[in-house]
């Protein structure tokens, strides 16, 4: 029985759907370095990685081994001779004059040869009288025929009683399906084991709502916990499952309204609304549906680096300009006011900090932190309290100002809605001052916490009106994330969101942009970061680590990558980083230089902190509940795989999201780095993949064999051998093409992730 494994959608929910700028702050790959460096930390990192790789190899091999073991045990139970048992394929590989080994390990034990093949795309059990290579099928059939010199012409030839074809249809069906059954059984057991240990997951708690997006329009607030999305209801719903459910619905029909249930202050609030495909990357070739919410983080700094490398690059750790945070510090208060602690855990969630920090984006604040003291082995952990001064972070720009665009969203029953503001209206002035720059207008209103603000706006019929409201004392400035296709900037407290045009309204005096001749009225058409200088290459390699190559290509300014997108993006670039600006003036296209410019008068709400993701453990207290949870998990993952296959077949899911051994190894390694439970849960998902993919009705796979056996049961005789051989040959060729295509996918996806 030939069995193959692919990871359906392995890359779709990760790197491929995320812009390069999300792979910053030293995520994941800092262990690459001079291999022969003598520092103990590097040795420790490599030791940890080697251990994780060993776990991955054992785990992946185990999933395939279990599948083949199912076939093997069932075959033995029915008296079928098994000649080979292989994890991986032992196909001869020849590259010109070079002949690579087809087997890594092999040995004979009894009548069976056991081994590990060099091609890690599946495995197989070779039974007497059965060969998935149609070129050898006829020879195999001759081998199991028992010659009878007294037989008449009409008598069927006798078969070796230990051969696979000699067994009844029912027995062969059991042997064929045993691999899938074993995968499902062990999938449940692995999930149950993980739940007994405790499965860490990111709960679907809303940390931030993007202004103008569906969640914002329908009143979803930071701190809300999503417990229902569509037909999926779960009080322990993970952010990933919520994300994937919305994503799949978008591929089916993005216009369908989603049932959304959120819990706020202990009360479930039912909602129903459509998602948005505005944040879809046109380069993906698919429509990505989203609600416009971000998952939770806590006010605990990352255990490796408290601050983003975009802030610390080129500075010594004790530099006076840096706040004196330490990895693992937990912020508990700001300016002496304790942070609210949610019902979900003892550590404050980041949104409770942002509600107080964002209104003070232009102020130096003093935050209270809980710090772990160094402890001796075997001694209890001790903590101390410390006050840390935290200076604001200057806003970065291209040295250009941009005109505000039209009103792009209005919140129902908000001050803007009650004042009659409509999508398409134009902004004129704030507190009587003309709006010179879209970004400074939004930041300027945010500075007015607790004060009344008056906006003059022009309706689409050219009549003028005003909107007056009071800026709240606490709020979250929701424009700091790098988001494709942002709806616009919010005037805090007004319920109004407006877009940012690509028309220059002013140039900062003394900036590179001013020296290069860019002027008011020019229209920015293209942006390209220039990382050719040695310092800029070093910056990209240290700050972004990988995935920055996209930014070095000329990028058109459009709805997906708007001026707002680029401004959010450049907050992670160093001051002085060279940028080429393509612009239009009087109908002619030209190019100019505009370095990343740091504005000492305006400040960004994001202070470049590396906060840890909020994780909780889903844990079973006993074996039976763990098994029940394991059964639920394997059913859910099988549902994900079936849904993915349906979308793939219907052409609503691009084939490039199917991963092979490369992407499987990357995801498995990432899971292993987080602990045994995440690795087990990944293997559960892979088991569901293996079970379903191998039971597809493709000749040469388990499903193809079952198809032939079903036909034999119905017809009362085997399917014509010649027809079987032709269909099997077609199936093998198709599988080889599929394997080649998947390897190409892996190469492209891994290059995109690690290519820099």
C-alpha positions in Angstrom: 0.0 0.0 0.0 1.6 3.3 -1.1 0.7 6.2 1.1 1.6 9.9 0.8 1.4 12.9 3.0 0.9 16.6 2.2 0.1 19.5 4.5 -3.0 21.1 3.2 -3.1 24.8 3.7 0.1 24.6 5.9 1.4 27.9 4.6 -1.9 29.7 4.0 -2.6 30.8 7.6 1.0 31.8 8.2 3.7 33.6 6.3 2.0 33.7 2.9 -0.9 35.7 4.1 1.2 38.2 6.2 3.3 41.1 4.8 7.0 41.0 5.2 6.9 43.7 7.9 5.2 41.3 10.3 8.3 39.2 10.5 10.3 41.7 12.5 11.8 42.1 15.9 13.9 39.0 15.7 11.2 36.5 15.4 12.3 32.9 15.5 15.5 32.8 13.5 18.0 34.5 15.7 19.9 31.2 16.2 21.4 31.5 12.8 24.9 32.9 13.3 28.6 32.0 13.0 28.4 28.3 13.5 31.8 28.0 15.0 31.5 30.9 17.4 32.5 29.9 20.9 29.9 31.7 22.9 27.9 29.3 25.2 24.6 30.9 24.2 25.1 29.9 20.6 25.9 26.3 21.6 22.9 26.2 23.8 20.7 27.5 20.9 22.0 24.9 18.5 21.6 22.1 21.1 18.0 23.2 21.7 17.4 23.2 17.9 18.9 19.8 17.4 16.7 18.5 20.2 13.6 20.0 18.5 14.6 18.6 15.1 14.9 15.2 16.7 11.4 15.5 18.1 10.1 16.6 14.8 11.7 13.7 12.9 10.4 11.3 15.5 6.9 12.8 15.4 6.5 12.9 11.7 8.0 9.5 11.3 5.6 8.2 13.9 2.5 9.5 12.1 3.5 7.7 8.9 4.6 4.7 10.9 1.3 4.4 12.6 -0.5 4.6 9.3 1.6 1.8 7.8 1.4 -0.2 11.0 -2.4 -0.3 10.5 -2.0 -1.9 7.1 0.7 -4.2 8.3 -1.2 -5.5 11.3 -4.4 -6.0 9.4 -2.5 -7.8 6.6 -0.8 -10.1 9.2 -4.2 -10.8 10.9 -5.5 -12.1 7.6 -2.4 -14.1 6.8 -1.0 -11.9 4.0 2.7 -12.0 3.5 4.3 -8.5 4.0 7.5 -8.3 2.1 8.4 -4.7 2.9 7.5 -2.1 5.6 8.9 1.4 4.8 8.6 4.8 6.2 9.6 7.1 3.3 10.0 5.9 -0.3 13.1 3.9 -1.4 13.0 5.1 -5.0 16.4 5.1 -6.7 17.6 8.7 -7.3 20.1 9.4 -10.1 21.4 12.9 -10.9 23.5 12.4 -14.0 26.5 10.3 -13.0 25.6 10.7 -9.3 23.5 7.9 -7.8 22.0 8.8 -4.4 21.1 6.2 -1.9 17.4 5.2 -1.9 17.4 3.9 1.6 18.7 5.5 4.8 18.3 2.4 7.0 17.0 -1.1 6.1 17.2 -4.6 7.6 15.6 -8.0 7.2 13.6 -9.5 10.0 11.8 -12.7 9.2 10.0 -12.5 5.9 9.8 -8.7 6.0 12.3 -6.0 5.0 12.0 -3.0 7.3 13.5 0.4 6.3 13.5 4.2 6.1 13.4 5.5 2.5 15.3 8.6 1.4 12.2 10.4 0.1 10.1 11.6 3.1 6.8 12.0 1.3 5.0 9.0 2.9 5.5 5.3 3.3 4.3 1.9 2.1 3.7 -1.8 3.0 4.6 -4.1 0.1 2.3 -7.2 0.3 2.7 -10.3 -1.8 0.7 -10.0 -5.0 0.3 -6.2 -4.7 2.5 -3.6 -6.2 1.5 0.0 -6.8 3.9 0.3 -9.7 1.8 -0.7 -12.7 5.0 -1.6 -14.6 5.4 -4.6 -12.3 1.8 -5.5 -11.8 1.7 -8.2 -14.4 4.9 -9.7 -13.1 3.5 -9.6 -9.6 0.4 -11.5 -10.6 2.4 -14.2 -12.4 4.5 -14.6 -9.2 1.5 -15.5 -7.0 -0.2 -17.9 -9.5 0.1 -21.6 -8.6 0.6 -23.8 -11.6 -1.9 -26.6 -11.9 -1.0 -29.0 -14.8 -4.5 -30.7 -14.7 -6.5 -27.4 -14.9 -8.9 -26.9 -17.8 -9.0 -23.9 -20.0 -12.0 -22.4 -18.2 -10.7 -22.8 -14.7 -9.5 -19.6 -12.9 -5.8 -19.9 -11.9 -5.2 -20.6 -8.2 -3.5 -17.9 -6.2 -1.0 -18.1 -3.4 -3.2 -18.2 -0.3 -0.8 -15.7 1.4 -1.1 -13.2 -1.3 -3.3 -10.0 -1.0 -5.5 -10.8 -4.1 -6.3 -14.2 -2.7 -8.2 -12.7 0.3 -11.9 -11.9 0.3 -13.1 -8.5 -0.7 -14.1 -7.7 2.9 -10.7 -8.7 4.2 -8.9 -6.5 1.6 -11.2 -3.6 2.5 -10.2 -4.0 6.2 -6.5 -4.1 5.2 -6.9 -1.0 3.0 -8.8 1.1 5.6 -6.7 0.0 8.6 -4.1 2.8 8.0 -6.7 5.5 8.2 -8.3 3.9 11.2 -5.0 3.8 13.0 -4.3 7.4 12.2 -7.6 8.5 13.7 -7.2 6.3 16.8 -3.7 7.7 17.4 -4.9 11.2 16.6 -7.4 10.9 19.4 -4.8 9.5 21.7 -2.2 12.1 20.9 -4.7 14.9 21.4 -5.9 13.4 24.7 -2.2 13.2 25.8 -1.8 16.8 24.9 -4.9 17.9 26.8 -3.8 16.0 29.9 -0.5 17.9 29.8 -2.2 21.1 28.9 -2.6 22.7 25.4 -1.5 26.4 25.2 -3.6 28.5 22.9 -4.4 32.1 22.2 -8.1 32.7 23.2 -10.3 34.7 20.9 -10.1 37.9 23.1 -10.2 41.1 21.2 -7.2 43.3 21.9 -7.7 45.9 19.1 -10.4 46.8 16.6 -9.4 48.3 13.3 -11.2 51.6 12.7 -13.8 51.2 10.0 -13.7 47.4 9.8 -16.8 45.3 10.3 -16.1 44.6 14.0 -15.7 48.3 14.7 -18.8 49.1 12.7 -20.8 46.7 14.8 -19.6 47.7 18.2 -17.0 45.0 19.1 -14.8 46.4 21.8 -11.3 45.6 23.1 -11.7 43.0 25.9 -14.6 41.2 24.3 -14.3 37.5 24.1 -15.5 35.8 20.9 -17.2 32.5 21.6 -19.1 32.0 18.4 -18.2 32.5 14.7 -20.7 31.0 12.2 -21.7 27.5 13.3 -18.6 27.1 15.5 -19.5 27.7 19.1 -16.9 27.2 21.8 -16.3 28.9 25.1 -12.6 28.1 24.7 -12.5 29.2 21.1 -8.9 30.0 19.9 -8.1 33.0 17.9 -6.6 30.8 15.2 -9.8 28.7 14.9 -11.8 31.9 14.7 -9.5 33.3 12.0 -9.6 30.2 9.9 -13.4 29.9 10.2 -13.7 33.5 8.9 -11.1 32.8 6.2 -12.9 29.7 4.9 -16.2 31.5 4.9 -14.7 34.3 2.8 -13.5 31.8 0.2 -17.0 30.2 0.1 -19.0 33.5 -0.1 -17.6 36.7 1.4 -21.1 38.3 1.3 -22.6 35.9 3.7 -23.4 37.4 7.1 -21.6 35.6 10.0 -23.2 34.8 13.3 -20.8 36.3 15.9 -21.2 35.9 19.6 -19.1 38.0 22.0 -19.0 37.8 25.8 -18.8 41.2 27.6 -18.9 41.5 31.3 -20.3 38.0 31.6 -23.1 38.6 29.1 -23.2 37.1 25.6 -24.1 39.6 22.9 -25.2 38.1 19.6 -24.2 39.9 16.4 -24.6 39.3 12.7 -22.5 41.0 10.1 -20.3 40.5 7.0 -16.6 40.4 7.1 -14.4 42.4 4.8 -12.0 41.5 2.0 -10.4 44.9 2.0 -7.3 43.6 3.6 -6.6 41.0 0.8 -3.2 41.0 -0.8 -3.8 41.2 -4.5 -0.6 39.1 -5.0 -2.2 36.1 -3.3 -4.9 35.6 -5.9 -7.5 34.9 -3.2 -9.9 36.9 -1.2 -9.0 37.0 2.5 -12.0 37.7 4.7 -11.5 39.2 8.1 -13.4 40.9 10.9 -10.8 43.5 11.7 -9.7 42.4 15.1 -6.3 41.6 16.6 -5.5 38.8 19.1 -4.5 39.4 22.7 -1.1 40.1 24.2 -0.1 40.6 27.9 1.9 43.4 29.4 4.8 41.0 30.0 7.9 41.7 27.9 9.3 39.0 25.7 11.8 36.7 27.6 14.6 37.4 25.1 14.2 41.1 24.1 12.0 43.6 25.8 12.2 46.2 23.1 12.0 46.0 19.3 15.3 46.0 17.4 14.0 48.9 15.4 14.4 51.0 18.5 17.6 49.4 19.9 19.6 49.0 16.7 23.0 50.6 16.9 22.6 51.4 20.6 24.2 49.9 23.7 21.8 48.3 26.2 22.6 51.1 28.7 22.0 53.9 26.3 20.4 56.8 28.1 17.7 57.1 25.4 16.3 53.6 26.0 13.9 52.7 28.8 15.4 50.4 31.4 13.1 47.4 30.9 14.3 43.9 31.2 13.1 40.8 29.4 10.2 39.2 31.4 9.2 42.4 33.2 5.4 42.8 33.7 3.9 46.3 33.5 1.4 46.6 36.3 0.7 50.4 36.3 1.2 53.7 34.6 2.0 57.0 36.4 1.0 55.3 39.7 -2.4 54.1 38.5 -2.7 50.2 38.5 -3.8 48.6 35.3 -7.1 46.8 35.2 -6.6 43.1 35.4 -9.1 41.2 33.3 -11.1 38.1 34.4 -9.0 36.0 32.0 -5.7 35.9 34.0 -3.5 37.5 36.6 -1.3 39.4 34.1 -2.9 42.6 32.6 -3.7 42.4 28.9 -2.0 44.9 26.7 -5.2 46.7 25.7 -5.6 47.8 29.3 -2.2 49.5 29.1 -2.9 51.0 25.7 -6.1 52.5 26.9 -4.0 54.7 29.2 -0.8 54.9 27.2 -2.2 55.9 23.8 -3.8 59.1 25.2 -0.3 60.0 26.5 1.5 59.1 23.2 3.4 62.5 23.3 4.4 62.3 27.0 7.1 60.7 29.0 5.5 58.3 31.5 6.6 56.3 34.4 5.4 52.7 34.4 5.4 50.3 37.3 6.9 46.9 36.5 7.0 43.6 38.4 10.5 42.1 37.9 11.7 38.6 38.6 14.9 38.6 40.7 17.7 36.2 39.9 17.2 33.0 41.9 19.4 30.2 43.0 18.4 26.7 41.9 15.9 25.1 44.3 14.9 28.5 45.9 11.5 30.1 45.5 11.1 32.8 42.8 11.3 36.3 44.2 9.9 39.5 42.7 10.6 43.2 43.1 8.8 46.4 42.0 10.5 49.0 39.9 9.6 52.3 38.2 10.8 52.8 34.6 10.6 56.0 32.7 9.3 55.5 29.1 9.8 58.3 26.6 7.5 58.7 23.6 8.7 57.5 20.2 8.8 60.1 17.4 6.7 59.5 14.4 8.5 58.7 11.2 7.6 59.8 7.8 9.1 60.4 4.3 9.4 64.0 5.2 6.1 64.6 3.4 2.6 65.6 4.4 -0.5 64.2 2.7 -4.0 65.5 2.3 -6.8 63.7 4.0 -9.1 61.7 1.7 -12.9 61.3 2.0 -14.8 60.0 5.0 -14.6 56.2 4.6 -16.6 54.9 7.5 -19.1 56.2 10.1 -20.1 54.4 13.3 -23.8 54.0 13.9 -25.2 56.3 16.7 -21.8 58.0 17.1 -21.4 61.8 17.2 -20.5 61.8 13.5 -23.6 59.7 12.6 -25.9 62.0 14.7 -24.3 65.0 13.1 -25.2 63.7 9.6 -21.7 62.8 8.4 -21.8 60.4 5.5 -19.2 58.3 3.7 -17.8 60.4 0.9 -17.9 63.7 2.8 -14.7 65.9 3.0 -12.8 67.2 6.0 -12.1 71.0 6.1 -10.8 72.1 9.4 -10.4 71.1 13.1 -11.0 73.7 15.8 -10.9 76.3 13.0 -7.4 75.3 11.7 -7.2 73.9 8.1 -6.1 70.3 8.0 -2.6 70.3 6.5 -1.7 66.6 7.1 -3.9 63.6 7.4 -1.7 61.9 10.0 -1.2 64.9 12.2 -4.9 65.6 12.2 -5.7 62.3 13.7 -2.7 62.5 16.2 -3.7 66.1 17.0 -7.2 65.1 18.0 -5.8 62.2 20.1 -3.8 64.8 22.1 -7.0 66.5 23.1 -8.2 63.9 25.6 -11.0 65.1 27.7 -11.5 68.3 25.5 -14.1 69.3 23.1 -13.2 69.3 19.4 -15.0 70.8 16.4 -14.7 69.5 12.9 -15.9 71.4 9.9 -16.8 69.1 7.0 -18.2 69.5 3.5 -21.1 67.3 2.4 -21.2 65.7 -1.1 -23.7 68.3 -2.2 -21.0 71.0 -1.3 -22.9 72.3 1.7 -20.8 72.8 4.9 -21.5 71.6 8.4 -19.8 71.0 11.8 -19.4 68.1 14.2 -18.6 68.7 17.9 -17.6 66.0 20.4 -15.5 65.4 23.4 -12.4 63.2 23.1 -12.5 60.4 25.7 -9.9 60.2 28.5 -9.1 56.6 27.6 -8.9 55.1 24.1 -6.8 52.9 21.9 -5.3 54.4 18.8 -6.0 51.7 16.3 -3.8 52.6 13.3 -0.4 51.4 14.4 -0.6 47.9 12.8 0.7 47.3 9.3 -2.5 46.3 7.6 -3.1 45.8 3.9 -6.0 47.9 2.6 -6.5 50.0 5.8 -9.9 51.7 5.9 -8.4 55.0 7.2 -7.6 57.1 10.2 -10.0 57.6 13.1 -10.8 60.9 14.8 -10.9 59.5 18.3 -14.3 59.6 19.9 -16.1 60.9 16.8 -17.0 57.6 15.2 -15.6 58.9 11.9 -12.8 57.4 9.8 -11.2 59.0 6.8 -8.8 57.8 4.2 -5.4 59.2 3.4 -4.8 60.5 -0.2 -1.5 60.1 -2.0 -1.4 63.8 -2.9 1.4 65.7 -1.1 0.2 68.7 0.9 3.5 69.8 2.2 7.2 68.9 2.6 9.2 69.1 5.8 11.9 71.8 5.5 15.4 70.4 5.5 14.3 66.9 4.7 15.8 64.8 1.9 12.4 65.0 0.2 12.6 68.8 0.2 16.2 68.7 -1.2 15.2 66.3 -4.0 12.5 68.7 -5.2 9.3 67.0 -4.1 6.6 69.6 -3.7 3.0 70.2 -2.8 0.6 68.8 -5.3 2.8 65.9 -6.4 1.1 62.6 -6.4 3.0 59.6 -5.0 2.7 56.6 -7.2 5.4 54.2 -6.1 7.6 53.5 -3.1 10.9 51.5 -3.0 13.2 51.1 0.0 16.8 51.1 -0.9 18.8 48.6 1.2 22.0 48.6 -0.9 24.2 50.4 1.7 26.1 48.3 4.2 24.4 49.9 7.2 21.0 49.4 5.7 21.7 45.7 4.9 22.8 45.2 8.4 19.7 46.9 9.7 17.4 44.7 7.6 19.1 41.6 8.6 19.1 42.4 12.3 15.7 44.0 12.6 13.5 42.1 10.1 15.6 38.9 10.2 13.8 37.5 7.2 11.1 38.3 4.7 12.2 41.9 3.9 12.9 41.4 0.2 9.4 42.5 -0.8 10.1 46.0 0.6 13.2 46.4 -1.6 11.1 46.0 -4.8 9.3 48.9 -6.4 5.7 48.9 -4.9 2.8 50.7 -6.4 0.6 52.9 -4.2 -2.9 51.4 -4.4 -5.8 50.5 -2.2 -4.0 47.6 -0.7 -0.7 49.3 -0.1 -1.8 52.9 0.5 0.1 55.8 2.0 -1.3 54.8 5.4 0.1 51.3 4.9 3.5 52.7 4.1 3.5 55.1 7.1 2.6 52.3 9.5 5.4 50.2 7.9 8.1 52.8 8.1 7.7 53.1 11.9 10.0 50.1 12.0 12.7 51.5 9.7 15.6 53.5 11.0 15.8 57.2 10.6 17.7 58.0 7.4 16.8 54.8 5.6 16.8 55.7 1.9 13.6 55.5 -0.1 12.9 56.1 -3.7 9.6 57.9 -4.4 8.0 57.7 -7.8 5.6 60.6 -8.3 3.4 62.3 -10.9 3.6 66.0 -11.6 1.6 67.7 -14.4 1.0 64.3 -16.1 4.6 63.3 -16.1 6.3 60.6 -14.0 9.5 61.2 -12.1 11.6 59.8 -9.3 13.1 61.4 -6.2 15.0 60.5 -3.0 13.2 60.7 0.4 14.9 59.2 3.4 12.9 58.0 6.4 12.4 61.2 8.5 11.9 61.4 12.3 9.6 64.2 13.4 10.5 65.6 16.9 7.1 67.3 17.3 4.8 64.3 16.7 4.8 60.9 18.3 3.6 57.4 17.4 1.3 55.5 19.9 3.4 52.3 19.5 6.5 52.5 21.7 8.3 49.5 20.2 7.7 47.1 23.0 7.9 43.3 22.5 5.0 42.0 24.5 4.3 38.3 24.8 1.2 36.7 23.3 -1.5 35.8 25.8 -1.7 32.1 26.2 -3.9 29.9 28.4 -3.8 26.1 28.9 -6.7 24.0 27.8 -6.3 21.1 30.2 -8.3 17.9 31.1 -8.3 16.8 34.7 -8.8 13.1 34.0 -8.3 10.5 31.2 -12.0 10.2 30.1 -12.5 14.0 29.6 -9.1 14.1 27.8 -10.3 11.3 25.4 -13.5 13.2 24.8 -11.6 16.4 24.0 -9.2 14.4 21.8 -12.2 13.0 19.8 -13.6 16.5 19.4 -10.2 17.8 18.2 -9.7 15.1 15.6 -13.2 15.7 14.3 -12.6 19.4 14.0 -9.3 18.9 12.2 -10.8 16.4 9.8 -13.5 19.0 9.1 -10.8 21.6 8.4 -9.1 19.2 5.9 -12.4 18.3 4.1 -13.4 22.0 3.9 -10.0 22.8 2.5 -10.2 20.1 -0.1 -13.7 21.2 -1.1 -12.5 24.8 -1.7 -9.4 23.5 -3.5 -11.4 21.4 -5.9 -13.9 24.2 -6.5 -11.0 26.5 -7.5 -11.6 28.9 -4.5 -8.3 27.9 -2.9 -5.0 28.3 -4.7 -2.9 25.2 -5.0 0.2 27.2 -3.9 -1.0 26.9 -0.3 -0.5 23.1 -0.3 2.8 22.4 1.6 5.2 19.5 1.3 8.0 18.1 3.5 9.7 21.5 3.8 6.7 23.4 5.1 5.7 20.5 7.3 9.2 20.5 8.8 9.0 24.3 9.4 5.6 24.1 11.1 6.5 21.0 13.1 9.8 22.7 14.2 7.9 25.8 15.3 5.4 23.6 17.3 8.3 21.6 18.9 9.9 24.8 20.0 6.8 25.6 22.0 6.7 22.3 23.9 5.4 18.8 23.6 1.7 19.7 23.6 1.9 22.0 20.6 3.9 19.3 18.7 1.3 16.7 19.6 -1.5 18.9 18.4 0.4 19.5 15.1 0.7 15.8 14.7 -3.0 15.4 15.3 -3.6 17.8 12.4 -1.1 15.9 10.3 -2.8 12.6 11.1 -6.1 14.1 9.9 -4.4 15.2 6.7 -2.8 11.8 6.2 -6.0 9.9 6.8 -8.1 11.9 4.4 -5.6 12.5 1.7 -4.8 8.9 1.4 -8.4 7.9 1.3 -9.1 10.0 -1.7 -10.3 7.9 -4.7 -7.0 8.2 -6.5 -5.5 4.9 -7.9 -2.3 3.9 -6.1 -3.6 5.4 -2.8 -5.8 3.7 -0.2 -8.9 5.4 -1.6 -8.1 4.1 -5.1 -7.8 0.5 -3.9 -11.0 0.9 -2.0 -12.7 2.2 -5.2 -11.6 -1.0 -7.1 -12.7 -3.2 -4.2 -16.1 -1.6 -4.1 -16.5 -2.1 -7.8 -15.4 -5.8 -7.4 -18.0 -6.2 -4.6 -20.8 -4.8 -6.8 -19.8 -6.6 -10.0 -18.9 -9.9 -8.3 -15.6 -10.1 -10.1 -12.4 -8.0 -10.1 -12.1 -5.0 -12.3 -10.3 -5.8 -15.6 -6.6 -6.0 -14.9 -5.6 -3.9 -18.0 -8.0 -1.2 -16.9 -6.7 -1.3 -13.3 -3.1 -1.0 -14.6 -4.0 2.0 -16.8 -5.8 3.8 -14.0 -3.1 3.0 -11.5 -0.4 4.3 -14.0 -2.4 7.5 -14.4 -2.7 7.8 -10.6 1.0 7.2 -10.1 1.9 9.8 -12.7 -0.6 12.2 -11.1 1.0 11.7 -7.7 4.5 12.2 -9.0 3.3 15.5 -10.6 1.6 16.4 -7.4 4.8 15.7 -5.4 6.9 17.8 -7.8 4.4 20.7 -7.6 4.4 20.5 -3.8 8.2 20.6 -3.7 8.1 23.7 -6.0 5.6 25.2 -3.5 7.9 24.5 -0.7 10.8 26.1 -2.5 8.9 29.2 -3.2 7.3 29.5 0.2 10.5 28.9 2.1 12.4 31.3 -0.2 9.7 33.9 0.6 10.0 33.2 4.3 13.8 33.0 4.7 15.1 34.7 1.6 15.4 38.2 3.1 
